[in-house]
Amino acid sequence: MGNKRTNHSVYDRENGVIFGSLTGGTDLMEGIIAEYAKYNVASGMLTGIGSLSRATYVYGVDGPDGRPGYSDPVTVDGPIEILNATGFLCRNDEQAIDMHLHGLFVNKQGQVFGGHVLPGKNPVLITVEFTIKVGSSVEAVRSFHPELGFSVITFKQGG
């Protein structure tokens, strides 16, 4: 029989690190969140590398009112190499898993670009390997703060 690869991860509880891999066709953020959810942890710091068939992100701009804002979504067709993906996993106000992810990418012309990665719009090309350093006693919640105009993560000492 064939040796079909699937998304997978393992949790090194002693060192508080989840190691994982995503396969082609899986969305980058949705796949990592699904692996993270298996372990019922409260927070984590993420890093990863791999390849995408398409990258979609936004970057910081001046908003119409002069306050910071985001660009319109930018989509770059692949193949795309992820030079570095880094971010945080937490909960939102509804206690659903949330991720804040930034990526640094390079396309087939050697152009480097990146920004704030958007969920559901970054399919893996071949594979993505990632690690999540688990915050075993840190609770992280991402909430919208009207005075800032953005969702931000608040960290506090947990159980």
Summary of the structure (lengths in Angstrom):
residues: 159
radius of gyration: 16.4
end to end distance: 45.9
largest distance: 59.9
contacts: 490
relative contact order: 0.27
helix: 6%
strand: 61%
